[in-house]
Amino acid sequence: MKKAVSIMMAFLLLFPVFQPLNGKAAEIKDDVTGITLEKEIRAIINAGIMGGYADGTYRPGNNVTREEFATFLARALNLPDGPAVFSDVSSTAALGPYIQAAAAAKIVNGTSDGRFLPKETITRKDMAMMISNAITYMKIDAAYTEPPFTDIATLNESYKTAIGKSVSLKIINGISREQFAPFATATRDQAAAFIYRLLLADGIVPEDIEPPLRPYQTANIDAAGKITTASLSYETYEQAKNVMANNGAELLLQNGRIIKMKDNSGVVFTRPLTGAGGTVNLYTDPELTKNKTYVTGNSMTATKFTYTTAEVKYVTATDKYVQVYVGGETYYMKPSDAVMVPFEGAKGRGYYQNSGGLLVHSIYQVETDKYASYSLGKAPSFMKSGTKYYSWDGFSFYNEAGSPVGQAYQYFQYLSARAATSYTAAELNKFITDTLAERESLGLAKYKDITKKSKLIGLGATLKKVESETRVNALLILAMAIHESDYGISNHAQTNNNLFGIAVYDSAPSSGTSFKTVEEGVYHLANDYLNGKADWRGGYLMPNTWRAYGAAPGTKANGLNVKYASDPNWGAKVAGHMYRIDQSLGSKDYNKYAIGLTKAPDLNVRSAASTTSAIQFTYSLNRMPVTILQQGTWNQVISDNLATKEGYIHSNYVNVLQLP
């Protein structure tokens, strides 16, 4: 038990979001509840002497086989291993070692031809014989009493003696005062009672036997977050899972760690238990072979956390995967990467609020038990100021009770990167100058002299030049630079002219590409990373390359965010910067176009409004963000393809998004 306590204490230190397990047994309702011998069979089950079936039942009325009863005795007496002695009992059989142990202790015997007949139902007389041999092995004093039964007269003396011992010790009684029924069989609850009474005869109280440390337990959690574990534990996941389903338990634990909850009943914090990597892969298939994206996972040294975890919605789990929802898509992840927390047991979780007309997302940080906030854009009209709302994708919102309250998408999060901004170089430089001065006025040490040393200073002309030549939105580039370089003062920006975290990886944060000038770095982002001109891996904006999931900032379901950054909120944060730039400069860009998501895979984008026109390219994936220039039977959209500015998609295949 000390080992179990150590495991749990280590877990609680690593993952402080849980209430401690209180050790109190949860109410048990199973097929043993209410039967005459419930006390006896439950004590024997709890002691680890009798196990259950894979479906979570114990089947107390089932007949007992010879191998089962031998196993019960071997477990009850904790018999040492023995050699193979029976021709029909393999050492590799599930119960083979128990039968061999019982044979070595001279508790069981076989037939004259060396067989044990393990699968045959055991008779009451053979039970009495095994118990008699166990009494001898245990050195229990048993005064022989002549059995009063008339139906054992034809049995040999060894059986009569064995029955007499059991009767004198009140281990096995007759079915009546005159009948023992030696050739009848016994049920599992009766067999448990016989073992129970045998232990009592040796002065052992079965209820006092410490349960074996099996890995799986079921549990419940109350509204205050207190977890109550069931007293029984299980050897296999399948058995514990079925008990959870049959008994209505809310949680399934393995060595104290929650590995399954009721469907849609909590959150998952992504954190690998093994390895040094700082990310967690998200797969589109339950076999975990098709890795679509990844999120921050947390890399931990002996003294500190290097990265924060991501919070995603728990859907369901098996012993092979955990199914989660984030960014508008359902994914699968490795169980070892998931820390599951019931809603009731979470010390904190992310939420959204309407703060002065802005949609503000507060992210819960497990490591520090604090929140970090950022604004995405305009708050939806259905959000009341001061009220908390919850969302796993940034567009579908729920109240505290979990009821839906509305949907709203952020304009800049889904705006095509091919859409040119309305702002001039001078206007972008004005925003840069003003926002750097604002940063400096905060009085923070890291922003000291930012108005003099930021790599963003005077970037407006470069942004507009790159936008004109590469068809990448200048506002998006500036927002990415602000976000990735902390307004141009990050170490990578200052020493490498790298404003965008290019080639900086979660597993190697000190890495990164160095550029001779800031302008070279901006061109590299636009030409190589986004348009894929000189990058064999393909561009984020070019349709159907391996990392192209839509030409907009997006989420972990679509857009640049799928592959560009491990932060699941990266697209929303970049969109928030775009919104603030636009608001500061007069709101010329906001809601300029309608925004949509495609709603069919393998969707053709055509050169004209006709099914007979040439196909510019095909969206192989569903839910690709499109910016609509003109709505009609055929929507004219901004083309993701670098070579064509506009394309056409039939309106039947586009969902126009609801914007705040």
C-alpha positions as CSV (number, residue, x, y, z in Angstrom):
1,M,0.0,0.0,0.0
2,K,2.9,2.4,0.6
3,K,3.8,2.1,-3.1
4,A,0.2,3.1,-4.0
5,V,0.3,6.1,-1.7
6,S,3.7,7.2,-3.2
7,I,2.3,7.0,-6.7
8,M,-0.7,9.1,-5.8
9,M,1.3,11.7,-3.9
10,A,3.7,12.0,-6.8
11,F,0.7,12.4,-9.2
12,L,-0.9,15.1,-7.0
13,L,2.3,17.0,-6.9
14,L,2.6,17.0,-10.6
15,F,-1.1,17.6,-11.4
16,P,-2.6,19.8,-8.7
17,V,-5.9,20.2,-10.4
18,F,-7.4,17.3,-8.6
19,Q,-9.0,17.1,-5.2
20,P,-7.2,14.4,-3.2
21,L,-8.8,10.9,-3.1
22,N,-10.4,10.5,0.2
23,G,-10.2,6.7,0.4
24,K,-13.9,6.3,1.3
25,A,-15.6,3.5,-0.6
26,A,-18.2,4.5,-3.1
27,E,-21.6,2.8,-2.9
28,I,-21.5,-0.6,-4.6
29,K,-24.5,-1.9,-6.6
30,D,-23.7,-5.1,-8.5
31,D,-25.1,-8.6,-8.9
32,V,-23.9,-9.5,-5.4
33,T,-26.0,-6.8,-3.8
34,G,-28.8,-8.1,-1.6
35,I,-28.0,-11.9,-1.8
36,T,-28.0,-14.0,1.3
37,L,-24.3,-14.5,1.3
38,E,-23.4,-11.0,0.3
39,K,-21.2,-10.4,3.3
40,E,-19.1,-13.5,2.7
41,I,-18.7,-13.2,-1.1
42,R,-17.9,-9.5,-0.9
43,A,-15.2,-10.0,1.7
44,I,-13.7,-12.8,-0.4
45,I,-13.9,-10.6,-3.5
46,N,-12.4,-7.6,-1.7
47,A,-9.5,-9.8,-0.4
48,G,-8.6,-10.7,-4.0
49,I,-9.5,-14.4,-3.5
50,M,-12.4,-14.4,-6.0
51,G,-12.4,-12.2,-9.1
52,G,-15.1,-11.0,-11.4
53,Y,-15.9,-11.4,-15.1
54,A,-14.9,-9.1,-17.9
55,D,-18.4,-7.6,-18.0
56,G,-18.1,-6.4,-14.4
57,T,-20.3,-9.1,-12.9
58,Y,-19.5,-11.8,-10.3
59,R,-22.3,-14.2,-11.1
60,P,-22.8,-15.6,-7.5
61,G,-25.2,-18.3,-8.7
62,N,-22.8,-19.9,-11.2
63,N,-21.5,-23.3,-10.5
64,V,-17.8,-23.6,-9.5
65,T,-15.2,-25.6,-11.5
66,R,-12.4,-27.6,-10.0
67,E,-9.8,-25.2,-11.2
68,E,-11.7,-22.2,-9.7
69,F,-12.0,-23.7,-6.3
70,A,-8.4,-24.7,-6.2
71,T,-7.5,-21.2,-7.2
72,F,-9.7,-19.7,-4.4
73,L,-7.8,-21.9,-1.9
74,A,-4.4,-21.1,-3.4
75,R,-5.1,-17.3,-3.2
76,A,-6.6,-17.5,0.3
77,L,-3.6,-19.4,1.7
78,N,-1.1,-17.4,-0.4
79,L,0.5,-20.7,-1.5
80,P,4.0,-20.8,-3.0
81,D,4.5,-21.9,-6.6
82,G,4.7,-25.5,-7.5
83,P,5.8,-27.7,-10.4
84,A,3.6,-29.0,-13.2
85,V,2.1,-32.3,-12.1
86,F,-1.2,-32.7,-14.1
87,S,-1.2,-33.7,-17.8
88,D,-4.3,-31.5,-18.5
89,V,-3.1,-28.4,-16.7
90,S,-0.6,-26.1,-18.5
91,S,1.6,-23.7,-16.7
92,T,0.6,-21.1,-19.2
93,A,-3.1,-21.5,-18.5
94,A,-4.7,-18.6,-16.6
95,L,-5.3,-20.6,-13.5
96,G,-2.5,-23.2,-14.1
97,P,-0.1,-21.7,-11.5
98,Y,-2.7,-21.8,-8.8
99,I,-3.6,-25.4,-9.4
100,Q,0.1,-26.3,-9.3
101,A,0.6,-24.4,-6.1
102,A,-2.4,-26.2,-4.5
103,A,-1.0,-29.6,-5.7
104,A,2.4,-28.8,-4.2
105,A,0.7,-28.1,-0.9
106,K,-1.1,-31.5,-1.1
107,I,-4.5,-29.7,-1.1
108,V,-5.7,-31.1,-4.5
109,N,-5.3,-34.5,-6.1
110,G,-5.8,-35.8,-9.6
111,T,-7.2,-38.9,-11.2
112,S,-5.3,-42.2,-11.4
113,D,-4.1,-41.3,-14.9
114,G,-2.6,-38.0,-13.9
115,R,-5.3,-35.6,-14.9
116,F,-6.9,-32.9,-12.8
117,L,-10.1,-32.3,-14.9
118,P,-9.9,-28.5,-14.3
119,K,-13.0,-27.6,-16.2
120,E,-15.4,-30.0,-14.5
121,T,-17.9,-28.7,-12.0
122,I,-16.7,-29.5,-8.5
123,T,-18.9,-31.6,-6.2
124,R,-19.6,-30.8,-2.6
125,K,-17.6,-33.9,-1.5
126,D,-14.5,-32.8,-3.5
127,M,-14.8,-29.3,-2.0
128,A,-14.9,-30.9,1.5
129,M,-11.8,-33.0,0.6
130,M,-9.9,-29.9,-0.6
131,I,-10.9,-28.0,2.5
132,S,-9.9,-30.9,4.7
133,N,-6.5,-30.9,3.1
134,A,-6.3,-27.1,3.5
135,I,-7.1,-27.6,7.2
136,T,-4.2,-30.0,7.5
137,Y,-1.9,-27.6,5.6
138,M,-2.9,-24.7,7.9
139,K,-2.5,-26.9,11.0
140,I,-5.9,-26.1,12.3
141,D,-7.1,-28.3,15.2
142,A,-10.3,-30.0,14.0
143,A,-12.0,-32.5,16.4
144,Y,-13.5,-35.1,14.2
145,T,-17.3,-35.5,14.4
146,E,-19.1,-38.4,13.0
147,P,-21.3,-36.9,10.1
148,P,-25.0,-37.4,10.8
149,F,-25.8,-37.6,7.1
150,T,-27.4,-40.8,5.6
151,D,-26.4,-40.1,2.0
152,I,-22.6,-40.4,2.6
153,A,-22.7,-44.1,3.6
154,T,-21.3,-45.3,0.3
155,L,-18.3,-42.8,0.3
156,N,-14.9,-44.0,1.3
157,E,-13.5,-43.1,4.7
158,S,-11.3,-40.3,3.5
159,Y,-14.4,-38.4,2.2
160,K,-16.4,-39.1,5.4
161,T,-13.5,-37.8,7.4
162,A,-13.1,-34.7,5.2
163,I,-16.9,-34.0,5.5
164,G,-16.7,-34.5,9.3
165,K,-13.9,-31.9,9.6
166,S,-15.9,-29.3,7.6
167,V,-19.0,-30.0,9.6
168,S,-17.3,-29.8,13.0
169,L,-15.7,-26.5,12.1
170,K,-19.0,-25.3,10.6
171,I,-17.4,-24.6,7.2
172,I,-19.8,-26.8,5.1
173,N,-23.2,-27.7,6.5
174,G,-25.6,-30.2,5.2
175,I,-28.6,-29.3,3.0
176,S,-30.7,-30.7,5.8
177,R,-30.1,-32.5,9.1
178,E,-29.8,-35.8,7.3
179,Q,-28.6,-34.9,3.9
180,F,-25.2,-33.6,2.8
181,A,-25.7,-34.0,-1.0
182,P,-22.1,-35.1,-1.7
183,F,-22.5,-35.2,-5.5
184,A,-24.3,-31.9,-5.8
185,T,-22.4,-28.8,-6.9
186,A,-21.9,-25.5,-5.1
187,T,-22.4,-22.0,-6.5
188,R,-19.8,-19.2,-6.4
189,D,-21.4,-17.5,-3.4
190,Q,-21.5,-20.8,-1.5
191,A,-17.8,-21.5,-2.4
192,A,-16.9,-18.0,-1.1
193,A,-18.7,-18.7,2.1
194,F,-16.7,-22.0,2.6
195,I,-13.5,-20.1,2.1
196,Y,-14.7,-17.3,4.4
197,R,-15.4,-19.8,7.2
198,L,-12.1,-21.7,6.6
199,L,-10.2,-18.5,7.2
200,L,-12.3,-17.7,10.3
201,A,-11.4,-21.2,11.6
202,D,-7.8,-20.2,11.5
203,G,-8.5,-16.9,13.3
204,I,-8.3,-14.8,10.2
205,V,-11.1,-12.2,9.6
206,P,-11.5,-12.0,5.8
207,E,-12.7,-8.4,6.1
208,D,-9.3,-7.5,7.6
209,I,-7.3,-8.8,4.7
210,E,-5.7,-6.0,2.8
211,P,-7.0,-5.9,-0.7
212,P,-4.4,-6.7,-3.4
213,L,-3.0,-3.7,-5.3
214,R,-4.7,-4.1,-8.6
215,P,-4.3,-1.2,-11.0
216,Y,-7.9,-0.3,-11.9
217,Q,-10.6,1.3,-9.7
218,T,-13.9,3.0,-10.3
219,A,-14.9,6.2,-8.5
220,N,-17.5,9.0,-8.3
221,I,-17.1,12.7,-7.8
222,D,-19.4,15.1,-6.0
223,A,-20.3,18.7,-6.8
224,A,-17.5,20.0,-4.6
225,G,-14.9,17.9,-6.5
226,K,-14.3,15.3,-3.9
227,I,-13.5,11.9,-5.4
228,T,-14.8,8.8,-3.7
229,T,-13.2,5.5,-4.9
230,A,-14.9,2.1,-4.8
231,S,-13.3,-0.4,-2.4
232,L,-12.9,-3.0,-5.1
233,S,-10.1,-3.0,-7.7
234,Y,-9.6,-4.8,-10.9
235,E,-6.8,-6.5,-12.9
236,T,-7.9,-5.5,-16.4
237,Y,-9.2,-2.3,-18.0
238,E,-12.1,-4.1,-19.6
239,Q,-13.4,-5.4,-16.3
240,A,-13.2,-2.0,-14.7
241,K,-14.7,-0.3,-17.7
242,N,-17.7,-2.7,-17.6
243,V,-18.1,-2.2,-13.9
244,M,-18.1,1.6,-14.5
245,A,-20.8,1.2,-17.2
246,N,-23.0,-1.2,-15.1
247,N,-22.8,0.6,-11.8
248,G,-23.0,4.2,-13.1
249,A,-19.6,5.2,-11.8
250,E,-18.3,8.5,-13.1
251,L,-14.5,7.8,-13.2
252,L,-12.1,5.0,-13.9
253,L,-8.6,5.2,-12.4
254,Q,-5.4,3.4,-13.1
255,N,-3.0,3.5,-10.2
256,G,-4.7,6.6,-8.9
257,R,-4.7,8.4,-12.3
258,I,-8.0,9.2,-14.0
259,I,-8.0,7.4,-17.4
260,K,-11.7,7.5,-18.3
261,M,-14.6,9.8,-17.4
262,K,-18.3,9.8,-18.4
263,D,-18.6,11.2,-21.9
264,N,-18.3,15.0,-22.2
265,S,-17.9,15.4,-18.5
266,G,-14.6,17.2,-18.2
267,V,-11.5,18.7,-19.7
268,V,-8.2,17.3,-20.8
269,F,-4.9,19.1,-20.1
270,T,-2.3,17.9,-22.6
271,R,0.8,16.8,-20.8
272,P,3.0,13.8,-21.7
273,L,4.0,11.7,-18.8
274,T,7.0,10.4,-20.6
275,G,9.6,11.9,-22.8
276,A,11.1,15.5,-23.0
277,G,9.0,16.8,-25.9
278,G,7.0,20.0,-25.5
279,T,4.1,19.0,-27.8
280,V,1.3,16.5,-28.0
281,N,0.2,15.0,-31.3
282,L,-3.5,15.0,-32.3
283,Y,-4.7,12.3,-34.6
284,T,-7.8,12.0,-36.9
285,D,-8.1,8.3,-36.4
286,P,-8.5,6.1,-33.3
287,E,-5.5,4.0,-34.3
288,L,-3.3,7.1,-33.8
289,T,-1.6,6.7,-37.2
290,K,-2.8,10.0,-39.0
291,N,-1.3,12.9,-37.2
292,K,-3.0,16.1,-38.3
293,T,-1.8,18.7,-35.8
294,Y,-0.2,19.2,-32.4
295,V,-0.6,21.3,-29.3
296,T,1.5,22.5,-26.4
297,G,2.2,19.6,-24.1
298,N,4.6,20.8,-21.4
299,S,8.2,19.9,-21.2
300,M,9.3,19.6,-17.6
301,T,12.7,19.7,-15.9
302,A,13.3,18.7,-12.3
303,T,12.6,22.2,-11.1
304,K,10.3,24.0,-13.6
305,F,7.8,23.7,-16.5
306,T,9.2,24.9,-19.8
307,Y,5.8,25.2,-21.6
308,T,2.2,25.4,-20.6
309,T,-0.4,22.8,-21.3
310,A,-3.3,23.1,-23.7
311,E,-6.9,22.7,-22.5
312,V,-9.2,20.7,-24.8
313,K,-12.7,19.2,-24.3
314,Y,-12.9,15.6,-23.2
315,V,-15.2,13.5,-25.3
316,T,-14.6,9.9,-24.4
317,A,-11.7,7.5,-23.8
318,T,-10.7,3.9,-24.1
319,D,-7.4,2.2,-23.0
320,K,-6.1,2.9,-26.5
321,Y,-7.0,6.6,-27.0
322,V,-8.6,9.7,-25.6
323,Q,-11.0,11.5,-27.9
324,V,-11.0,15.3,-27.6
325,Y,-12.5,18.3,-29.3
326,V,-10.6,21.5,-30.1
327,G,-10.9,24.3,-32.6
328,G,-13.9,22.8,-34.4
329,E,-12.7,19.2,-34.9
330,T,-12.7,15.9,-32.9
331,Y,-9.2,14.4,-32.5
332,Y,-7.6,11.4,-30.8
333,M,-4.6,11.4,-28.6
334,K,-2.5,9.0,-26.6
335,P,-3.8,8.3,-23.1
336,S,-0.3,8.9,-21.7
337,D,-0.5,12.5,-23.1
338,A,-3.8,13.3,-21.4
339,V,-4.5,14.6,-17.9
340,M,-8.3,14.2,-17.4
341,V,-10.1,16.5,-15.0
342,P,-13.9,16.3,-14.3
343,F,-15.6,19.7,-14.4
344,E,-16.3,19.4,-10.7
345,G,-12.6,18.7,-9.9
346,A,-11.0,21.4,-12.0
347,K,-9.5,24.2,-9.9
348,G,-9.8,26.4,-13.0
349,R,-10.6,26.3,-16.7
350,G,-10.6,28.7,-19.6
351,Y,-13.5,31.0,-20.2
352,Y,-14.6,34.0,-22.4
353,Q,-16.1,37.3,-21.4
354,N,-17.5,40.5,-23.0
355,S,-15.2,43.1,-21.6
356,G,-16.1,46.6,-22.8
357,G,-17.3,45.2,-26.1
358,L,-14.3,43.0,-26.7
359,L,-14.3,39.2,-26.6
360,V,-11.6,38.3,-24.1
361,H,-10.4,34.8,-23.6
362,S,-8.9,33.9,-20.2
363,I,-6.7,30.8,-20.4
364,Y,-6.2,28.7,-17.2
365,Q,-2.5,27.9,-16.5
366,V,-2.3,24.6,-14.6
367,E,1.3,25.1,-13.6
368,T,0.8,28.4,-11.8
369,D,-3.0,28.2,-11.0
370,K,-3.4,31.6,-12.7
371,Y,-5.0,33.0,-15.8
372,A,-3.5,34.7,-18.9
373,S,-5.9,36.7,-21.1
374,Y,-6.0,38.1,-24.6
375,S,-8.7,39.7,-26.8
376,L,-9.8,38.1,-30.0
377,G,-12.0,40.9,-31.5
378,K,-15.5,42.1,-31.1
379,A,-17.7,40.4,-28.5
380,P,-20.9,38.7,-29.9
381,S,-24.2,40.6,-29.0
382,F,-25.5,37.6,-27.1
383,M,-22.8,37.9,-24.5
384,K,-23.6,39.9,-21.4
385,S,-20.9,41.9,-19.7
386,G,-19.4,40.2,-16.6
387,T,-20.8,36.7,-17.4
388,K,-18.4,33.8,-18.1
389,Y,-18.9,31.8,-21.2
390,Y,-17.1,28.6,-22.3
391,S,-16.0,27.4,-25.8
392,W,-13.7,24.8,-27.2
393,D,-13.4,26.3,-30.6
394,G,-13.8,30.0,-30.2
395,F,-17.1,30.3,-32.1
396,S,-19.6,28.0,-30.2
397,F,-20.3,29.4,-26.7
398,Y,-21.9,27.8,-23.6
399,N,-23.0,29.1,-20.3
400,E,-22.0,27.8,-16.8
401,A,-24.7,25.1,-17.0
402,G,-23.3,23.9,-20.3
403,S,-26.2,25.1,-22.4
404,P,-25.5,26.7,-25.8
405,V,-26.0,30.4,-26.0
406,G,-24.9,31.3,-29.5
407,Q,-22.3,31.1,-32.3
408,A,-20.1,33.8,-33.7
409,Y,-16.8,33.7,-35.7
410,Q,-14.1,36.3,-35.5
411,Y,-13.6,38.1,-38.8
412,F,-9.8,38.3,-38.9
413,Q,-9.4,34.7,-37.7
414,Y,-11.0,33.5,-41.0
415,L,-10.1,36.3,-43.4
416,S,-8.0,35.1,-46.3
417,A,-4.3,36.0,-46.1
418,R,-4.7,36.9,-49.8
419,A,-7.0,39.8,-49.0
420,A,-5.0,43.1,-49.2
421,T,-5.3,45.5,-46.3
422,S,-6.7,49.0,-46.9
423,Y,-3.9,50.7,-45.0
424,T,-0.9,52.4,-46.4
425,A,2.7,52.1,-45.3
426,A,2.4,55.4,-43.5
427,E,-0.7,54.3,-41.6
428,L,1.0,51.0,-40.5
429,N,4.1,52.9,-39.4
430,K,1.8,55.2,-37.3
431,F,0.3,52.2,-35.6
432,I,3.7,50.8,-34.9
433,T,5.0,54.1,-33.5
434,D,1.9,54.5,-31.3
435,T,1.8,51.0,-30.0
436,L,5.5,50.9,-29.2
437,A,5.1,54.1,-27.2
438,E,2.1,52.5,-25.4
439,R,4.3,49.5,-24.5
440,E,7.1,51.7,-23.2
441,S,4.7,53.6,-21.0
442,L,3.7,50.4,-19.2
443,G,7.0,50.7,-17.2
444,L,7.9,47.1,-17.7
445,A,11.7,46.4,-17.8
446,K,11.4,44.4,-21.0
447,Y,9.8,47.3,-22.8
448,K,12.4,49.9,-21.7
449,D,13.6,51.8,-24.8
450,I,11.3,49.7,-27.1
451,T,10.6,52.9,-29.1
452,K,14.3,52.9,-30.1
453,K,15.2,49.3,-30.4
454,S,12.1,47.4,-31.7
455,K,12.7,45.7,-35.0
456,L,9.2,46.8,-36.0
457,I,10.2,50.4,-36.4
458,G,9.6,51.7,-39.9
459,L,8.4,48.3,-41.2
460,G,5.4,49.7,-43.0
461,A,7.0,50.1,-46.4
462,T,8.4,46.6,-46.3
463,L,5.0,45.2,-45.3
464,K,3.2,46.9,-48.2
465,K,5.9,46.0,-50.7
466,V,5.8,42.3,-49.7
467,E,2.0,42.4,-49.8
468,S,2.0,43.7,-53.4
469,E,4.6,41.2,-54.6
470,T,3.5,38.1,-52.7
471,R,-0.2,38.5,-52.2
472,V,0.1,38.1,-48.4
473,N,-1.9,40.5,-46.3
474,A,0.3,43.2,-44.6
475,L,-1.9,43.4,-41.6
476,L,-1.5,39.6,-41.1
477,I,2.3,39.8,-41.4
478,L,2.4,42.7,-38.9
479,A,0.1,40.8,-36.4
480,M,2.3,37.7,-36.7
481,A,5.4,39.8,-36.1
482,I,3.9,41.4,-33.0
483,H,2.7,38.1,-31.6
484,E,5.9,36.0,-32.3
485,S,8.5,38.7,-31.4
486,D,6.7,40.5,-28.6
487,Y,6.6,43.8,-30.5
488,G,10.0,43.3,-32.1
489,I,12.1,42.9,-28.9
490,S,12.4,39.1,-28.6
491,N,15.9,37.6,-28.6
492,H,15.3,36.1,-32.0
493,A,14.1,39.4,-33.4
494,Q,17.0,41.4,-31.9
495,T,19.8,39.0,-32.7
496,N,18.6,37.2,-35.8
497,N,16.1,39.7,-37.4
498,N,13.6,36.8,-37.1
499,L,10.3,38.3,-36.2
500,F,8.2,35.1,-36.8
501,G,9.8,32.3,-34.9
502,I,10.9,30.7,-38.1
503,A,12.6,27.3,-37.4
504,V,12.0,27.8,-33.7
505,Y,10.7,24.6,-32.3
506,D,9.0,23.7,-29.0
507,S,11.6,21.0,-28.4
508,A,14.5,23.5,-29.2
509,P,13.3,27.0,-28.4
510,S,16.8,28.4,-28.8
511,S,17.0,27.4,-32.4
512,G,15.9,29.6,-35.3
513,T,16.8,31.0,-38.7
514,S,19.0,34.1,-38.8
515,F,18.5,36.8,-41.4
516,K,20.8,39.7,-42.5
517,T,17.9,42.2,-42.4
518,V,14.4,42.3,-41.1
519,E,13.2,42.7,-44.7
520,E,14.9,39.5,-45.6
521,G,13.0,37.7,-42.8
522,V,9.7,39.2,-43.9
523,Y,10.2,38.0,-47.5
524,H,11.3,34.6,-46.3
525,L,8.0,34.2,-44.3
526,A,5.9,35.3,-47.3
527,N,7.7,33.6,-50.2
528,D,9.0,30.4,-48.6
529,Y,6.8,29.6,-45.6
530,L,3.4,30.9,-46.8
531,N,3.7,30.7,-50.6
532,G,6.2,27.8,-50.6
533,K,8.3,29.1,-53.4
534,A,11.6,27.9,-52.2
535,D,10.5,25.4,-49.5
536,W,10.2,21.8,-50.6
537,R,7.6,21.2,-47.8
538,G,5.1,23.5,-49.5
539,G,3.4,26.7,-48.4
540,Y,0.8,27.2,-45.7
541,L,-1.4,29.2,-48.2
542,M,-1.0,27.1,-51.3
543,P,-3.9,24.5,-51.6
544,N,-3.2,20.9,-50.9
545,T,0.4,21.0,-49.7
546,W,1.0,18.9,-46.6
547,R,0.6,21.8,-44.2
548,A,-2.1,23.8,-46.0
549,Y,-5.3,23.7,-44.1
550,G,-6.8,27.0,-45.3
551,A,-5.4,30.5,-46.1
552,A,-6.4,32.2,-42.8
553,P,-5.1,32.3,-39.2
554,G,-7.8,29.8,-38.2
555,T,-7.9,27.2,-35.4
556,K,-6.5,23.7,-34.8
557,A,-9.1,22.4,-37.2
558,N,-8.4,24.7,-40.2
559,G,-6.1,27.5,-41.2
560,L,-2.4,28.3,-40.5
561,N,-2.9,27.3,-36.9
562,V,-3.1,23.6,-37.8
563,K,0.7,23.4,-38.5
564,Y,2.3,26.8,-37.8
565,A,2.2,26.8,-34.0
566,S,1.5,24.4,-31.2
567,D,-0.5,27.0,-29.3
568,P,-4.2,26.0,-30.0
569,N,-5.1,29.7,-29.6
570,W,-2.4,31.0,-32.0
571,G,-4.9,31.9,-34.8
572,A,-7.2,33.7,-32.4
573,K,-4.4,35.7,-30.9
574,V,-3.1,36.8,-34.3
575,A,-6.6,37.7,-35.3
576,G,-6.9,39.7,-32.1
577,H,-3.8,41.7,-33.1
578,M,-5.2,42.3,-36.5
579,Y,-8.5,43.6,-35.0
580,R,-6.6,46.0,-32.7
581,I,-4.5,47.4,-35.6
582,D,-7.6,47.9,-37.7
583,Q,-9.6,49.5,-34.8
584,S,-6.7,51.9,-34.1
585,L,-6.5,53.0,-37.8
586,G,-10.2,53.5,-38.4
587,S,-11.8,50.1,-38.9
588,K,-11.3,50.1,-42.7
589,D,-10.8,46.4,-43.0
590,Y,-13.3,44.9,-40.5
591,N,-16.3,43.1,-42.1
592,K,-15.3,44.3,-45.5
593,Y,-16.1,40.9,-46.9
594,A,-18.4,38.0,-46.1
595,I,-16.5,35.0,-44.7
596,G,-17.4,31.4,-45.2
597,L,-16.3,27.8,-44.6
598,T,-16.6,25.2,-47.3
599,K,-18.9,22.2,-46.5
600,A,-17.7,19.4,-48.7
601,P,-14.3,17.7,-49.3
602,D,-12.8,17.5,-52.8
603,L,-14.5,20.8,-53.7
604,N,-13.5,22.5,-57.0
605,V,-12.7,26.2,-57.2
606,R,-13.5,27.3,-60.8
607,S,-12.3,30.1,-63.0
608,A,-15.9,31.2,-63.8
609,A,-19.4,30.8,-62.4
610,S,-20.1,27.5,-64.3
611,T,-19.6,23.8,-63.8
612,T,-18.1,23.7,-67.3
613,S,-15.4,26.3,-66.5
614,A,-11.8,25.4,-65.8
615,I,-10.9,24.1,-62.3
616,Q,-8.3,26.4,-60.7
617,F,-7.6,24.0,-57.8
618,T,-9.5,21.6,-55.6
619,Y,-9.9,21.8,-51.8
620,S,-9.3,18.2,-50.8
621,L,-10.4,18.9,-47.2
622,N,-13.7,20.1,-45.7
623,R,-14.2,23.4,-43.8
624,M,-11.7,25.5,-45.7
625,P,-12.1,29.3,-44.9
626,V,-13.0,31.4,-47.9
627,T,-13.3,35.2,-48.3
628,I,-16.4,36.1,-50.4
629,L,-16.0,39.0,-52.8
630,Q,-19.6,38.7,-54.2
631,Q,-22.4,36.5,-53.1
632,G,-24.9,34.8,-55.5
633,T,-25.7,31.4,-56.9
634,W,-22.0,31.2,-57.4
635,N,-19.9,32.9,-54.8
636,Q,-16.9,34.8,-56.1
637,V,-14.1,34.2,-53.6
638,I,-10.5,35.3,-53.2
639,S,-8.4,32.5,-54.6
640,D,-5.8,30.8,-52.3
641,N,-3.8,30.0,-55.5
642,L,-1.0,32.5,-56.0
643,A,-1.5,32.6,-59.8
644,T,-5.2,33.6,-59.7
645,K,-6.8,36.4,-57.7
646,E,-10.5,35.2,-57.8
647,G,-12.3,31.9,-58.1
648,Y,-15.9,30.7,-58.0
649,I,-17.6,28.2,-55.6
650,H,-21.3,27.3,-55.9
651,S,-23.2,28.7,-52.9
652,N,-24.5,25.3,-52.0
653,Y,-21.0,24.4,-50.8
654,V,-20.3,27.4,-48.6
655,N,-21.5,28.2,-45.1
656,V,-21.5,31.9,-44.6
657,L,-20.3,32.6,-41.1
658,Q,-22.2,34.5,-38.4
659,L,-19.9,37.4,-37.3
660,P,-20.2,39.6,-34.2
